[in-house]
Amino acid sequence: MSYDIVGDIAIIKKPLKYNEEEYVKRILEKHKFIRTILLQETDVLPPYRIPKYRILYGENKTETINIEYGLKFKVDVSRCYYSPRLSNERYRIAKQVKENEEVLVMFSGVNVYPIYIAKYSEAKMVYSIELNPFAVKYGLENLRINKVNNVITFLGDVRDISKYIGYLEDRDGIIKNDKEYIRDIIDSGLEINNLYIYEYDEIIENIKYKKLRYISELENLEKFNKKFDRIIMPLPKESHTFLEYAIPLIKNNGIIHLYQFFEEEKIKEKAIYLLEKYSSELNFKYEILNILKVGDIAPGNYRVCIDFKVIKN
Ligand SMILES: C[S@@+](CC[C@H](N)C(=O)[O-])C[C@H]1O[C@@H](n2cnc3c(N)ncnc32)[C@H](O)[C@@H]1O
């Protein structure tokens, strides 16, 4: 029986082995504290990697607080990606971070990796980039809940933020002119510090921001003007396509943790093939530190983390 427990919400994953009522009965018998049971009806969907759910039992609510490794994560599972299955992996990464490191977490969701790193390492500063305004909002709240004050959070696409990251301040955002996206930002209620835009549209006035600025202010400045000791890239389906943004930001001998989905067969060979391809395209050398299966997403299909050192000439 495959289901996740997130705080007081149970999430049942397809395919179902029994009928829905049987799941509800068994879950309630085993976990007395459950208030809501959701059925995950779709795979995770782009761009925010959230599936669609249907309520099978209990209160009509999707917000909860999950506790992992003594840390509290508040999340609305219908609005933000969150997986309780990755806690050991987050801890593994956090324990590798050395004193005084500056770490970049791309695709940071509700700030889960950044908070693990802030709490379980002596990192100097952690920077996080997330597209989903709801996740950024919960992420900021999670920093407060966990009393973390060395995480800087940005709203926007990794492709935009990474280019100008050294010029940006905490809670700054860079947004494209996409009405649906702007509506999400408005609905999330997120308060942005400097909001960088490409083009003006009056709908932007409904966003809560401190200062409205144009991206053209940044465009003539040096790009990729900050370097990190370590970059985490937890977007398994696509993270390799973002290496062109990560490589310019990593220090010589810095470490990248790149997540991928691989089928069982020849995982090591696939990881090496990928690094060979990108190291030649992006002109870097690499040393593989680890290739680890860190979970399965379907029978024979694994979430794999490739930890590698980047050597620049
Ligand atoms: C698989 S989730 C991982 C979230 C988080 N790191 C965690 O472990 O809970 C990937 C996240 O990347 C975000 N995302 C997708 N494309 C992005 C992009 N181009 N730039 C920034 N964030 C992006 C999604 O909104 C989602 O929250």
The ligand as an SDF file (V2000), in Angstrom:
LIG
                    3D

 27 29  0  0  0  0  0  0  0  0999 V2000
   11.1220   18.5210   -7.6020 C   0  0  0  0  0  0  0  0  0  0  0  0
   10.7120   20.0680   -6.8520 S   0  0  0  0  0  0  0  0  0  0  0  0
   11.9370   20.1530   -5.5560 C   0  0  0  0  0  0  0  0  0  0  0  0
   11.5790   21.1350   -4.4700 C   0  0  0  0  0  0  0  0  0  0  0  0
   12.4990   21.1250   -3.2470 C   0  0  0  0  0  0  0  0  0  0  0  0
   13.8900   21.2370   -3.5980 N   0  0  0  0  0  0  0  0  0  0  0  0
   12.2610   19.9090   -2.3870 C   0  0  0  0  0  0  0  0  0  0  0  0
   13.1200   19.0310   -2.3440 O   0  0  0  0  0  0  0  0  0  0  0  0
   11.2040   19.8460   -1.7380 O   0  0  0  0  0  0  0  0  0  0  0  0
   11.2880   21.2040   -8.0560 C   0  0  0  0  0  0  0  0  0  0  0  0
   10.9560   22.6640   -7.7810 C   0  0  0  0  0  0  0  0  0  0  0  0
   11.5520   23.4480   -8.8230 O   0  0  0  0  0  0  0  0  0  0  0  0
   10.6780   24.5170   -9.1610 C   0  0  0  0  0  0  0  0  0  0  0  0
   11.0470   24.9170  -10.5330 N   0  0  0  0  0  0  0  0  0  0  0  0
   10.7380   24.2920  -11.7000 C   0  0  0  0  0  0  0  0  0  0  0  0
   11.3140   24.9220  -12.7420 N   0  0  0  0  0  0  0  0  0  0  0  0
   12.0180   25.9700  -12.2220 C   0  0  0  0  0  0  0  0  0  0  0  0
   12.8320   26.9910  -12.7930 C   0  0  0  0  0  0  0  0  0  0  0  0
   13.0370   27.0560  -14.1160 N   0  0  0  0  0  0  0  0  0  0  0  0
   13.4020   27.9000  -11.9770 N   0  0  0  0  0  0  0  0  0  0  0  0
   13.1830   27.8500  -10.6250 C   0  0  0  0  0  0  0  0  0  0  0  0
   12.4320   26.9020  -10.0280 N   0  0  0  0  0  0  0  0  0  0  0  0
   11.8470   25.9720  -10.8090 C   0  0  0  0  0  0  0  0  0  0  0  0
    9.2840   23.9420   -9.0020 C   0  0  0  0  0  0  0  0  0  0  0  0
    8.3370   24.9580   -8.7760 O   0  0  0  0  0  0  0  0  0  0  0  0
    9.4720   23.0140   -7.7830 C   0  0  0  0  0  0  0  0  0  0  0  0
    9.1720   23.6770   -6.5810 O   0  0  0  0  0  0  0  0  0  0  0  0
  1  2  1  0
  2  3  1  0
  2 10  1  0
  3  4  1  0
  4  5  1  0
  5  6  1  0
  5  7  1  0
  7  8  2  0
  7  9  1  0
 10 11  1  0
 11 12  1  0
 11 26  1  0
 12 13  1  0
 13 14  1  0
 13 24  1  0
 14 15  1  0
 14 23  1  0
 15 16  2  0
 16 17  1  0
 17 18  1  0
 17 23  2  0
 18 19  1  0
 18 20  2  0
 20 21  1  0
 21 22  2  0
 22 23  1  0
 24 25  1  0
 24 26  1  0
 26 27  1  0
M  CHG  2   2   1   9  -1
M  END
$$$$
